[in-house]
Amino acid sequence: MVQPIIVLAGAAGDLGGRIAKALAARGAAVRALVRHEVSAADKDRLVGAGAVVTPADASDIGSVAAACAGAACVVSALNGLHEVIVDRQGVLLDAAVKAGVPRFVSSDYSADFTKTRPGDNRNLDLRRKFMTQADRAPIKVTSILNGAFMDMLGVEMPIIQRRLRRVLHWGSVDQPLDFTTKDEVAAYAAAVALDEATPRILRVAGDTVSARDIARAMSEVTGDQYRTLWVGSIGSLGMLIRLARVVAPQPRAAFPPWQGMQYMRDMFSGRGKLHPLDNDRYPGLRWTSVHAQLGKRGE
């Protein structure tokens, strides 16, 4: 049986590397697009994941199209600001069309930006802008939306305050929040890449919990009593975001503190909530609960 060729952009990144492994595990021939100046360490890591390293000029449609020749799908795991999510991914999209690739998976992997308010979240606005561009292209495009990465809970997303034994929240303590581990997003993306009948948007959540649920889970896995702590309304979080953008703007950083706060606003307001979920589309996949994830980390 001929292995389907899947072209993967952003394979040298964290999520991209996980997608490469998941694709190889499903029997795909993974062609990892890299820049000519990619490090030897990244090359070795991709080869170890089962990918064929394929250098291409990310700014040149012809170069990228040649690297995409014969592929069944192009999967993007690119991450960055406008020059990456819109410009560089736009070149990738046009190259896929030029090469006659039938399907494209865009680099979304986020809360549901189709339902959030424009202007509220810079990184989601970039994905919304690329979606407009992708929907005009003569190629079948799929977006995977997965809420927040569960791996970030209590780390890059510091709502778990261990010293205080509190779980912070804005707005309602019972607002449902969507989380999915990076490995499970990667496994789902690999299944999508090999599925010719995907819809435009797929929504998955490994677990959906509230701040109250997280506090309960932390109490159970640590043996300490955790409680929730209301730190303000959704409106007050918006004011805090505006202040952070003035005090520490960091406009060239992909994830400055205020960007994370924007993401929390979309989650705690409920505007980024995923519904309906498509977890059951690929029955062989398994999902990790927040309780299991916190316990696995030895919280």
HUPE-V903005 format. One record per backbone hydrogen bond with DSSP energy under -0.5 kcal/mol. NH is the residue of the N-H (numbers start at 1). CO is the residue of the C=O. If there is no record, write none. Layout:
BEGIN
nh:NH co:CO
nh:NH co:CO
END
This chain:
BEGIN
nh:6 co:4
nh:6 co:29
nh:7 co:5
nh:7 co:73
nh:8 co:31
nh:9 co:7
nh:9 co:75
nh:10 co:33
nh:11 co:33
nh:13 co:10
nh:17 co:13
nh:18 co:14
nh:19 co:15
nh:20 co:16
nh:21 co:17
nh:22 co:18
nh:23 co:19
nh:24 co:20
nh:25 co:21
nh:26 co:22
nh:26 co:23
nh:27 co:24
nh:28 co:23
nh:29 co:4
nh:30 co:28
nh:30 co:50
nh:31 co:6
nh:31 co:29
nh:32 co:30
nh:32 co:52
nh:33 co:8
nh:33 co:31
nh:34 co:54
nh:38 co:35
nh:43 co:39
nh:44 co:40
nh:45 co:41
nh:46 co:42
nh:47 co:43
nh:48 co:44
nh:49 co:45
nh:50 co:47
nh:51 co:46
nh:52 co:30
nh:53 co:51
nh:54 co:32
nh:56 co:34
nh:58 co:56
nh:60 co:57
nh:61 co:59
nh:64 co:60
nh:65 co:61
nh:66 co:62
nh:67 co:63
nh:68 co:64
nh:69 co:65
nh:69 co:66
nh:70 co:99
nh:71 co:68
nh:72 co:5
nh:73 co:5
nh:74 co:103
nh:75 co:7
nh:75 co:73
nh:76 co:105
nh:77 co:9
nh:77 co:75
nh:84 co:81
nh:85 co:81
nh:86 co:82
nh:87 co:82
nh:88 co:83
nh:89 co:84
nh:90 co:86
nh:91 co:87
nh:92 co:88
nh:93 co:89
nh:94 co:90
nh:95 co:91
nh:96 co:92
nh:97 co:93
nh:98 co:94
nh:99 co:95
nh:100 co:97
nh:101 co:96
nh:104 co:140
nh:105 co:74
nh:106 co:104
nh:106 co:142
nh:108 co:106
nh:109 co:144
nh:112 co:272
nh:113 co:111
nh:115 co:112
nh:116 co:112
nh:120 co:117
nh:125 co:121
nh:126 co:122
nh:127 co:123
nh:128 co:124
nh:129 co:125
nh:130 co:126
nh:131 co:127
nh:132 co:128
nh:133 co:129
nh:134 co:130
nh:135 co:131
nh:136 co:133
nh:137 co:134
nh:139 co:137
nh:140 co:102
nh:141 co:139
nh:142 co:104
nh:143 co:200
nh:145 co:143
nh:145 co:202
nh:146 co:110
nh:147 co:110
nh:148 co:178
nh:150 co:180
nh:152 co:149
nh:153 co:150
nh:154 co:157
nh:155 co:152
nh:157 co:152
nh:158 co:156
nh:159 co:157
nh:160 co:157
nh:161 co:159
nh:161 co:166
nh:162 co:160
nh:165 co:161
nh:166 co:161
nh:167 co:227
nh:168 co:159
nh:168 co:166
nh:169 co:229
nh:171 co:232
nh:175 co:172
nh:177 co:209
nh:179 co:207
nh:180 co:148
nh:185 co:181
nh:186 co:182
nh:187 co:183
nh:188 co:184
nh:189 co:185
nh:190 co:186
nh:191 co:187
nh:192 co:188
nh:193 co:189
nh:194 co:190
nh:195 co:192
nh:196 co:194
nh:198 co:195
nh:202 co:143
nh:204 co:145
nh:206 co:179
nh:207 co:179
nh:209 co:177
nh:211 co:173
nh:212 co:173
nh:214 co:210
nh:215 co:211
nh:216 co:212
nh:217 co:213
nh:218 co:214
nh:219 co:215
nh:220 co:216
nh:221 co:217
nh:222 co:218
nh:223 co:219
nh:226 co:224
nh:227 co:165
nh:229 co:167
nh:231 co:169
nh:237 co:233
nh:238 co:234
nh:239 co:235
nh:240 co:236
nh:241 co:237
nh:242 co:238
nh:243 co:239
nh:244 co:240
nh:245 co:241
nh:246 co:242
nh:247 co:243
nh:248 co:244
nh:253 co:250
nh:256 co:253
nh:259 co:256
nh:260 co:256
nh:261 co:257
nh:262 co:258
nh:263 co:259
nh:264 co:260
nh:265 co:261
nh:266 co:262
nh:267 co:263
nh:268 co:264
nh:269 co:265
nh:270 co:267
nh:272 co:266
nh:273 co:270
nh:278 co:203
nh:281 co:278
nh:282 co:279
nh:283 co:281
nh:285 co:282
nh:293 co:289
nh:294 co:290
nh:295 co:291
nh:296 co:292
nh:297 co:293
nh:298 co:295
nh:299 co:294
END
